[in-house]
Amino acid sequence: MDIKKLNDEGRELWNRKAKFWDGLFGDNGNEFHRRLVEPSVLQLLDLRPGETVLDVGCGNGALTRRLAALGAQVTAIDFSDQMIELARRRTDAAGLSVEYLIRDATDEAALLKLGQSRFDAIICTMALMDIPTIEPLFRAAASLLRAEGRFVFSTMHPAFNSNNPIFLHEKEDRDGTVVDHFSVKLRRYLDMPPVKGAGAPGEPTPHFYYHRPLAELLGSAFAAGFVLDGLLEPAFSAGDDDNSGRLSWSSFSQFPPILSGRLRHA
Ligand SMILES: C[S@@+](CC[C@H](N)C(=O)[O-])C[C@H]1O[C@@H](n2cnc3c(N)ncnc32)[C@H](O)[C@@H]1O
């Protein structure tokens, strides 16, 4: 796998869809973000006002601004200059203060320059699966964090929502009552090459997703000296299905589409 080539292509694609993403997310994120990502990350982060936080792969800064509004001193990085520009605009409009920087999460040396033991916490939401190599990020994070600092992530759940699961909707007439069954079919888990995915509905260009089985995902963090001390598997609730017939994660209340975790540097 040519990591540099894939990462460069990823940057170009994210730059091309930055405007779409900014429109989709607006100031506070889409429903998936507001219902699943943000609450789980805030719960695990347990932020105290005045803490220093690094947001890696910040996108248009929806969560970045939330942390700033909660009193954190936030530095936010993304390798897409277009995304950073849009995040800055929204943050200025909201009257919030955030340090935005264009940085590549695969560039360990550049990350280390952000400052040793500078951050109380690092967050990385819905970006690990977009990054072709995550070992450099975890190694740098171990140095950027203060002692006992936490690294909170959310990512597509590797067991249920990784690289294009097939959604199934079946109807059964059970003793005179029509019952809906929603299930997810997977063909691979352990060994899956990067594949392009359509992303959010309407996303203009597919980009590569990097599936990692749980042992590999968490193993990269463990190898850098982290331990896992918090884990959440948020899902939509039964009854969230809008009955439109369109299959989306809101119909699958038994399956968590994301996994959020808290790592601490041992
Ligand atoms: C799906 S968006 C998530 C944005 C935001 N964290 C959120 O939760 O809404 C993924 C973001 O990761 C960024 N990204 C992907 N690969 C990156 C890399 N190698 N270095 C820095 N940012 C990267 C993309 O530009 C994009 O903004």
The ligand as a Gaussian input file, in Angstrom:
#p B3LYP/6-31G(d) Opt

LIG

0 1
 C      -15.350000      12.564000       8.146000
 S      -14.499000      14.069000       8.424000
 C      -14.700000      14.278000      10.173000
 C      -14.572000      15.706000      10.607000
 C      -14.820000      15.979000      12.099000
 N      -13.795000      15.445000      12.936000
 C      -16.165000      15.470000      12.528000
 O      -16.262000      14.659000      13.461000
 O      -17.143000      15.903000      11.939000
 C      -12.812000      13.540000       8.300000
 C      -11.824000      14.680000       8.330000
 O      -10.506000      14.126000       8.464000
 C       -9.629000      14.869000       7.664000
 N       -8.459000      14.030000       7.371000
 C       -8.433000      12.880000       6.673000
 N       -7.168000      12.433000       6.591000
 C       -6.386000      13.311000       7.263000
 C       -4.994000      13.385000       7.533000
 N       -4.143000      12.494000       7.051000
 N       -4.538000      14.432000       8.276000
 C       -5.406000      15.374000       8.752000
 N       -6.726000      15.362000       8.504000
 C       -7.211000      14.328000       7.775000
 C      -10.460000      15.237000       6.444000
 O       -9.936000      16.339000       5.743000
 C      -11.812000      15.524000       7.076000
 O      -11.931000      16.874000       7.422000

